[in-house]
């Protein structure tokens, strides 16, 4: 049976800048590739110029060039999409169930993963917003912004026009939120009810936005998914020495830094990768792309405290049970007895192995003991501490969750980084491995429903986190609120086997780039 589609006058919207034409498909109005800002390299964004006539908004806009080419892998777990890249990448996409300017639907704005170096608003198949807009009766927005060297290189020592280049990528997002405030009502959305939700680097960006005074009031609720890790955004590094070495590599005189604005991106990034890897090998220093505190960005809330604005923002944060523990079980392990699995799971923890296994089985009764070897520690513990600290100072409620589903992939595989995204977007039908007979439909409704309820009312459906109720909503085949159930387990594992620092991942990506090899897509 043919689907309902049309595109024309009935799918044309007047924005503050001019007319945009999208399309209608299966009860959802869709607009792709809307330019929300303009920007010169290393400089702050500005609002787009008005135009005459009708602009077509039926094609995705450019994505930001990434720091290294991806190696296609893991598509059965996280299906991806590729798209033309350009540093002028300030584009957003909108899905809405209505174009009634008075509808005032909740607005859900997605910030993509990939750290602050990679990714895009369409990179994962599960990022498509039509299903969530239709099922949840909400307006969904996804956006691209500057990344890596384009969004986070500190050029401030070379002139006033570069004063906030180290936060240019975040400034793009702030400009996108300004565009949404000006225009989203024309797409059926409520500019006074905007929820940010983002995963991995997207969650980290939301954490930063809570600390940016210019973003205050541009959004009203926040959901951070697997976005808070041990070590935050990494230790600050002086960028000037890197830039001077890059200029030497590119044969640019020291007194002509503006020539860096004209170097084609591929050569610019190649020069940076070469310099960065050399400095890491010689001195152990490393630029880990991300926002840096200055007079525009207040700094990591776990270090400097939460801003006055952040204290008023209802916030939900959580992780998945295994995060980067994605390796499948070894052949024959599934046939082991439960006693043998306990013994195998205990080995990495030495003399305290039996204690760790007992704590794990108490926290996760019925789970395979071998899951213990893949259990995330860095993100879960860091996220719990983030919500604890925010709950102590906030006037708004804060919520904690864990996505703990085992998938049927090479035996039971615990939820990995990004595996919760299809359930949030109501897009499990688009991700084959997310389909588990008798489980997926119910869990998708529960998870997506919690996100939509939070966006609509600020309440996902369970008690806020507090000193009296240290609750975590555990999403699984049976979802339920658990009270302070895994803290001893987390702290014990963290003490015995500290998590891998985020910098190690950045080094791996640099080495892959130096060898002109793609890297695994872990986001």
C-alpha positions as CSV (number, residue, x, y, z in Angstrom):
1,X,0.0,0.0,0.0
2,X,1.4,3.4,-0.9
3,X,2.4,5.7,1.9
4,X,0.9,9.2,2.2
5,X,3.3,11.8,0.8
6,X,3.1,15.4,-0.5
7,X,5.3,18.4,-0.8
8,X,4.3,21.9,-1.8
9,X,2.3,24.8,-0.4
10,X,0.9,22.7,2.4
11,X,4.4,21.9,3.6
12,X,5.8,25.4,3.4
13,X,6.6,27.3,6.6
14,X,7.5,31.0,7.1
15,X,10.5,31.4,9.4
16,X,12.0,34.6,10.7
17,X,14.5,34.3,7.8
18,X,12.2,33.3,5.0
19,X,10.1,30.5,3.6
20,X,11.1,26.8,3.8
21,X,9.5,23.9,2.0
22,X,9.6,20.4,3.4
23,X,7.5,17.3,2.9
24,X,4.8,15.3,4.5
25,X,5.1,11.5,4.9
26,X,2.9,9.2,7.0
27,X,1.5,11.8,9.4
28,X,4.9,13.6,9.9
29,X,6.1,16.9,8.5
30,X,9.8,16.7,7.7
31,X,12.3,19.5,7.0
32,X,15.9,18.6,6.3
33,X,19.0,20.8,5.9
34,X,17.9,24.1,7.5
35,X,20.8,26.5,7.8
36,X,20.7,27.9,11.3
37,X,24.0,29.9,11.3
38,X,27.0,31.1,9.3
39,X,30.6,31.2,10.5
40,X,34.1,31.8,9.2
41,X,36.8,29.3,10.3
42,X,37.8,29.6,14.0
43,X,35.2,32.4,14.5
44,X,31.9,32.8,16.3
45,X,28.7,31.9,14.4
46,X,26.1,34.5,13.4
47,X,22.4,34.1,12.5
48,X,21.7,33.3,8.8
49,X,20.8,36.1,6.4
50,X,17.2,36.4,5.3
51,X,16.3,35.3,1.8
52,X,13.7,35.9,-0.9
53,X,11.4,33.2,-2.3
54,X,11.1,29.6,-1.0
55,X,14.1,27.5,0.1
56,X,14.0,23.8,-0.4
57,X,14.4,21.8,2.9
58,X,14.1,18.3,1.7
59,X,17.9,17.4,1.6
60,X,20.1,16.8,4.6
61,X,22.7,19.6,5.0
62,X,26.5,19.1,5.1
63,X,27.9,17.3,8.1
64,X,31.2,18.5,9.7
65,X,34.3,16.8,8.5
66,X,35.5,14.2,11.0
67,X,39.0,13.9,12.5
68,X,39.8,10.5,10.9
69,X,38.1,8.3,8.4
70,X,35.9,5.6,9.9
71,X,36.4,2.0,9.2
72,X,33.1,0.3,8.4
73,X,32.6,-2.2,11.2
74,X,29.9,-3.2,13.8
75,X,27.0,-2.4,11.4
76,X,24.9,-5.2,12.9
77,X,25.2,-3.4,16.3
78,X,25.1,0.3,15.3
79,X,24.0,0.9,11.6
80,X,25.6,4.0,10.2
81,X,25.1,6.4,7.3
82,X,27.7,8.6,5.5
83,X,27.1,12.0,3.9
84,X,29.0,14.8,2.2
85,X,31.0,16.9,4.6
86,X,31.9,20.6,4.6
87,X,33.1,22.9,7.4
88,X,30.1,25.1,6.8
89,X,27.9,22.5,8.5
90,X,25.5,24.5,10.6
91,X,22.3,22.7,9.5
92,X,19.4,21.2,11.5
93,X,16.5,18.8,10.7
94,X,12.9,18.9,12.0
95,X,10.2,16.3,12.3
96,X,6.8,17.4,13.5
97,X,3.2,15.9,13.7
98,X,1.7,19.4,12.9
99,X,2.5,22.8,11.4
100,X,-0.1,24.5,13.6
101,X,1.6,27.5,15.0
102,X,-0.5,27.3,18.1
103,X,0.0,23.6,18.8
104,X,2.8,24.1,21.3
105,X,4.2,20.5,21.2
106,X,7.2,19.6,23.4
107,X,10.4,20.1,21.5
108,X,13.2,17.4,21.8
109,X,16.6,18.5,20.5
110,X,19.1,15.8,19.8
111,X,22.9,16.3,20.1
112,X,24.8,13.5,18.4
113,X,27.7,11.4,19.8
114,X,31.2,11.0,18.6
115,X,32.9,13.0,21.3
116,X,33.7,16.5,20.2
117,X,35.6,15.3,17.2
118,X,33.3,13.1,15.1
119,X,29.7,12.2,14.3
120,X,26.8,13.9,12.8
121,X,23.0,14.4,13.1
122,X,22.3,11.6,10.6
123,X,25.3,9.4,11.3
124,X,23.3,6.6,12.9
125,X,20.2,5.2,11.3
126,X,18.5,5.3,14.7
127,X,18.8,9.1,14.8
128,X,15.9,9.5,12.3
129,X,13.2,11.5,14.1
130,X,10.0,10.6,12.4
131,X,9.0,7.7,14.6
132,X,9.5,9.6,17.8
133,X,7.7,12.7,16.5
134,X,4.7,10.5,15.5
135,X,4.6,8.1,18.4
136,X,5.4,10.7,21.1
137,X,3.4,13.6,19.6
138,X,6.5,15.8,19.9
139,X,8.7,18.0,17.6
140,X,12.1,16.4,17.1
141,X,15.2,18.5,16.1
142,X,18.7,17.1,15.2
143,X,21.6,19.3,14.3
144,X,25.2,19.4,13.0
145,X,27.9,21.7,14.3
146,X,31.6,22.2,14.1
147,X,33.8,19.5,15.6
148,X,37.5,18.7,16.2
149,X,40.0,21.3,15.0
150,X,37.2,23.4,13.4
151,X,35.2,23.6,16.7
152,X,37.8,23.4,19.5
153,X,41.2,24.8,18.5
154,X,42.4,27.6,20.7
155,X,43.6,30.4,18.3
156,X,43.0,33.1,20.9
157,X,46.7,34.0,21.2
158,X,46.7,35.0,17.6
159,X,44.1,37.7,17.6
160,X,40.8,39.0,19.0
161,X,38.7,37.6,16.2
162,X,39.7,34.1,17.5
163,X,39.0,34.9,21.2
164,X,36.5,32.0,21.6
165,X,37.6,29.6,18.8
166,X,38.2,26.9,21.5
167,X,34.5,26.8,22.1
168,X,33.3,27.5,18.5
169,X,31.6,24.1,18.3
170,X,29.5,24.8,21.4
171,X,28.8,28.4,20.1
172,X,27.2,26.7,17.0
173,X,24.9,24.8,19.3
174,X,23.9,27.9,21.2
175,X,23.1,29.6,17.8
176,X,21.0,26.6,16.8
177,X,19.0,27.0,20.1
178,X,18.5,30.6,19.3
179,X,17.1,29.7,15.9
180,X,14.8,27.2,17.5
181,X,13.5,29.8,20.0
182,X,12.8,32.2,17.0
183,X,11.2,29.6,14.7
184,X,10.0,26.4,16.3
185,X,6.5,27.6,16.9
186,X,5.9,27.7,13.1
187,X,6.7,24.0,13.1
188,X,4.1,23.2,15.9
189,X,6.7,23.4,18.7
190,X,6.7,25.2,22.1
191,X,9.7,27.4,22.4
192,X,9.2,27.5,26.2
193,X,9.4,23.7,26.5
194,X,12.7,22.6,24.9
195,X,14.4,19.4,26.1
196,X,18.0,18.6,25.1
197,X,18.8,14.9,24.8
198,X,22.1,13.5,23.7
199,X,24.3,10.5,23.9
200,X,28.1,10.1,24.5
201,X,29.6,13.3,23.2
202,X,26.1,14.7,22.9
203,X,25.6,14.2,26.6
204,X,29.0,15.9,27.2
205,X,27.8,18.9,25.1
206,X,24.7,19.2,27.3
207,X,26.8,19.2,30.4
208,X,28.7,22.1,28.9
209,X,25.6,23.9,27.8
210,X,24.4,23.9,31.4
211,X,27.5,26.0,32.2
212,X,27.2,28.5,29.3
213,X,25.4,31.7,30.4
214,X,24.4,32.6,26.8
215,X,22.5,29.2,26.7
216,X,20.5,29.9,29.8
217,X,16.8,29.9,29.0
218,X,17.2,28.5,25.5
219,X,16.4,25.1,26.8
220,X,14.4,23.8,29.8
221,X,15.2,20.2,30.5
222,X,18.2,18.0,29.9
223,X,18.9,14.2,29.3
224,X,22.5,13.1,29.3
225,X,22.9,9.5,27.9
226,X,26.3,7.9,28.5
227,X,27.9,11.3,28.3
228,X,29.7,11.7,31.7
229,X,33.0,9.9,32.1
230,X,35.8,9.8,34.6
231,X,38.1,12.7,33.8
232,X,35.5,15.0,32.2
233,X,36.8,16.7,29.0
234,X,40.4,16.0,29.9
235,X,43.2,18.2,31.2
236,X,43.7,21.6,29.4
237,X,46.7,21.8,27.1
238,X,48.3,24.9,25.7
239,X,47.3,24.9,22.0
240,X,49.8,27.6,20.8
241,X,52.7,25.2,20.6
242,X,50.7,22.8,18.5
243,X,49.5,25.6,16.2
244,X,53.1,26.9,15.6
245,X,54.3,23.4,14.8
246,X,51.3,23.0,12.4
247,X,52.2,26.2,10.7
248,X,55.8,25.1,10.3
249,X,54.5,21.8,8.8
250,X,52.3,23.7,6.4
251,X,55.1,26.2,5.5
252,X,53.1,29.2,7.0
253,X,55.1,32.0,8.6
254,X,54.5,32.6,12.3
255,X,53.3,36.1,11.6
256,X,50.6,35.0,9.2
257,X,48.3,32.8,11.3
258,X,45.2,33.9,9.3
259,X,46.5,31.7,6.5
260,X,45.3,28.7,8.5
261,X,41.8,29.9,7.6
262,X,42.4,29.0,4.0
263,X,44.2,25.6,4.3
264,X,41.9,22.9,3.0
265,X,40.5,20.9,5.9
266,X,42.1,17.6,4.9
267,X,45.6,19.1,5.0
268,X,44.9,21.1,8.1
269,X,43.8,18.0,10.0
270,X,46.6,15.9,8.6
271,X,49.1,18.5,9.9
272,X,47.5,18.5,13.3
273,X,47.4,14.7,13.6
274,X,51.1,14.6,12.7
275,X,52.1,17.2,15.2
276,X,49.8,15.8,18.0
277,X,51.1,12.3,17.7
278,X,54.8,13.6,17.8
279,X,54.1,15.6,20.9
280,X,52.3,12.7,22.6
281,X,55.2,10.4,21.9
282,X,57.8,12.9,23.1
283,X,56.1,14.5,26.0
284,X,52.9,12.6,26.7
285,X,50.7,15.7,26.1
286,X,47.5,15.5,24.2
287,X,44.7,17.8,23.1
288,X,41.4,16.1,23.8
289,X,38.9,18.1,21.8
290,X,36.2,19.7,23.9
291,X,35.2,23.0,25.5
292,X,37.6,25.0,27.6
293,X,36.7,27.3,30.5
294,X,36.9,31.0,29.8
295,X,34.7,34.0,30.2
296,X,32.1,32.4,27.9
297,X,32.0,28.8,29.4
298,X,32.2,28.5,33.1
299,X,33.8,25.0,33.2
300,X,33.1,21.4,34.2
301,X,30.4,21.5,36.9
302,X,32.1,18.7,38.8
303,X,35.1,21.0,39.2
304,X,33.7,24.5,39.5
305,X,30.1,23.7,40.7
306,X,26.8,24.0,38.8
307,X,25.7,27.3,37.4
308,X,22.7,29.1,38.8
309,X,20.9,28.1,35.5
310,X,21.8,24.5,35.8
311,X,20.4,24.3,39.2
312,X,16.9,25.1,37.8
313,X,17.0,22.6,34.9
314,X,15.3,19.2,35.5
315,X,17.9,16.6,34.5
316,X,18.0,12.9,33.7
317,X,21.3,11.1,33.2
318,X,22.2,7.5,32.8
319,X,24.4,4.9,31.1
320,X,24.2,1.4,29.6
321,X,25.4,-1.6,31.5
322,X,28.5,-2.5,29.4
323,X,29.3,0.7,27.5
324,X,32.6,-0.2,25.7
325,X,32.7,-3.8,26.8
326,X,31.5,-5.0,23.4
327,X,33.7,-8.0,22.8
328,X,31.7,-11.2,22.3
329,X,32.2,-14.2,24.6
330,X,35.0,-16.7,23.8
331,X,34.0,-19.9,22.0
332,X,32.8,-22.5,24.5
333,X,32.2,-20.1,27.4
334,X,28.4,-20.2,27.1
335,X,28.6,-24.0,27.8
336,X,30.3,-23.5,31.1
337,X,28.5,-24.2,34.3
338,X,27.5,-21.3,36.5
339,X,30.2,-22.2,39.0
340,X,32.8,-22.2,36.2
341,X,31.6,-18.9,35.0
342,X,31.9,-17.4,38.5
343,X,35.5,-18.6,38.7
344,X,36.3,-17.2,35.3
345,X,34.7,-13.9,36.1
346,X,36.5,-13.6,39.4
347,X,40.1,-14.0,38.0
348,X,40.7,-10.4,37.0
349,X,40.1,-9.2,40.5
350,X,42.6,-11.3,42.3
351,X,42.1,-12.0,46.0
352,X,38.9,-10.0,46.0
353,X,37.4,-11.9,43.0
354,X,34.9,-13.9,44.9
355,X,33.7,-10.8,46.7
356,X,33.2,-8.9,43.4
357,X,31.2,-11.8,42.0
358,X,29.0,-11.9,45.1
359,X,28.4,-8.1,44.8
360,X,27.6,-8.5,41.1
361,X,25.1,-11.3,41.6
362,X,23.4,-9.3,44.4
363,X,23.1,-6.3,42.1
364,X,22.1,-8.2,39.0
365,X,20.4,-11.4,40.0
366,X,19.9,-13.8,37.1
367,X,22.5,-12.1,34.9
368,X,25.3,-14.2,33.4
369,X,28.4,-13.9,35.7
370,X,30.6,-13.5,32.7
371,X,28.9,-10.1,32.1
372,X,31.1,-8.9,35.0
373,X,34.1,-8.8,32.7
374,X,32.3,-6.2,30.5
375,X,30.6,-4.2,33.1
376,X,31.0,-0.5,32.7
377,X,32.5,1.3,35.7
378,X,33.8,4.8,34.6
379,X,30.6,6.1,33.1
380,X,28.1,4.6,35.7
381,X,30.0,5.8,38.7
382,X,30.8,9.2,37.2
383,X,27.2,9.7,36.2
384,X,25.9,8.7,39.6
385,X,28.2,11.3,41.2
386,X,27.1,13.9,38.7
387,X,23.4,13.4,39.6
388,X,24.2,13.3,43.3
389,X,26.1,16.6,43.2
390,X,23.5,18.2,41.1
391,X,20.6,17.0,43.4
392,X,22.4,18.5,46.4
393,X,22.2,22.0,45.0
394,X,19.2,22.0,42.6
395,X,15.8,23.4,42.9
396,X,14.8,21.1,40.0
397,X,14.4,17.3,40.1
398,X,17.1,15.0,38.9
399,X,16.8,11.4,37.7
400,X,19.2,8.5,37.3
401,X,18.8,5.4,35.0
402,X,20.6,2.4,33.6
403,X,19.9,0.5,30.4
404,X,20.7,-3.1,31.3
405,X,19.2,-5.2,28.4
406,X,21.0,-8.3,27.2
407,X,20.8,-8.6,23.4
408,X,20.7,-11.9,21.4
409,X,24.0,-11.4,19.5
410,X,26.5,-14.2,19.7
411,X,24.8,-15.4,22.9
412,X,23.6,-12.8,25.5
413,X,25.5,-9.6,24.8
414,X,25.1,-6.8,27.4
415,X,24.0,-3.4,26.3
416,X,26.9,-1.5,24.6
417,X,27.5,2.2,24.0
418,X,24.7,3.4,21.7
419,X,22.5,0.3,22.0
420,X,19.8,2.3,23.9
421,X,19.4,4.9,21.2
422,X,16.9,2.9,19.0
423,X,14.7,2.4,22.0
424,X,14.7,6.2,22.9
425,X,13.9,7.2,19.3
426,X,11.3,4.5,18.9
427,X,13.4,3.2,16.0
428,X,14.1,-0.5,17.0
429,X,12.5,-1.5,13.7
430,X,15.4,0.2,11.9
431,X,18.1,-1.7,13.9
432,X,17.9,-5.5,13.4
433,X,19.7,-6.6,16.6
434,X,17.3,-4.4,18.7
435,X,14.4,-6.7,17.9
436,X,13.9,-9.4,20.6
437,X,10.7,-11.3,20.4
438,X,8.5,-10.6,23.4
439,X,10.8,-8.0,24.8
440,X,11.4,-5.1,22.3
441,X,7.9,-3.8,21.9
442,X,7.3,-3.4,25.6
443,X,10.8,-2.0,26.5
444,X,10.7,0.4,23.6
445,X,7.4,1.8,24.8
446,X,8.7,2.0,28.3
447,X,12.0,3.8,27.4
448,X,10.6,6.1,24.7
449,X,7.7,6.8,26.9
450,X,9.9,7.9,29.8
451,X,11.8,10.3,27.5
452,X,8.6,11.8,26.1
453,X,7.0,12.1,29.5
454,X,10.2,13.9,30.8
455,X,10.1,16.2,27.8
456,X,6.4,17.0,28.2
457,X,6.2,17.3,32.0
458,X,9.7,17.0,33.5
459,X,8.8,13.7,35.1
460,X,10.0,10.4,33.5
461,X,7.8,8.3,35.7
462,X,9.9,7.5,38.8
463,X,11.0,9.3,41.9
464,X,13.8,11.9,41.6
465,X,17.2,11.1,43.0
466,X,17.8,12.4,46.5
467,X,19.7,11.6,49.7
468,X,16.6,9.8,51.0
469,X,15.9,7.9,47.7
470,X,19.1,7.1,45.8
471,X,17.1,5.4,43.0
472,X,18.1,4.2,39.6
473,X,15.5,3.2,37.1
474,X,16.9,0.0,35.6
475,X,15.5,-0.6,32.1
476,X,15.6,-4.3,31.3
477,X,13.3,-7.2,30.4
478,X,11.7,-6.2,33.7
479,X,12.2,-2.5,34.3
480,X,12.1,-1.3,37.9
481,X,13.4,1.4,40.3
482,X,16.4,0.1,42.3
483,X,17.6,1.9,45.4
484,X,21.4,2.3,45.9
485,X,21.8,-1.3,44.6
486,X,25.3,-1.3,43.0
487,X,27.4,1.4,44.6
488,X,29.7,-1.0,46.5
489,X,30.1,-3.1,43.4
490,X,31.0,0.0,41.3
491,X,33.5,1.4,43.9
492,X,35.2,-2.0,44.4
493,X,35.7,-2.6,40.7
494,X,36.9,1.0,40.2
495,X,39.5,0.5,43.0
496,X,40.7,-2.8,41.6
497,X,40.6,-2.1,37.8
498,X,40.3,1.6,37.1
499,X,38.6,2.5,33.8
500,X,40.6,3.4,30.7
501,X,41.2,7.1,30.4
502,X,39.4,8.9,27.6
503,X,42.7,10.1,26.3
504,X,43.7,6.5,25.4
505,X,40.9,6.5,22.8
506,X,42.2,9.8,21.3
507,X,45.7,8.4,21.0
508,X,44.3,5.3,19.2
509,X,42.5,7.6,16.7
510,X,45.7,9.6,16.1
511,X,47.7,6.4,15.4
512,X,45.0,5.2,13.0
513,X,45.1,8.5,11.2
514,X,49.0,8.4,11.0
515,X,48.7,5.0,9.4
516,X,46.0,6.3,7.1
517,X,43.7,3.6,8.5
518,X,40.1,4.0,9.5
519,X,39.1,3.5,13.1
520,X,36.3,1.4,14.6
521,X,33.1,3.2,15.0
522,X,32.3,3.1,18.7
523,X,29.5,5.7,18.6
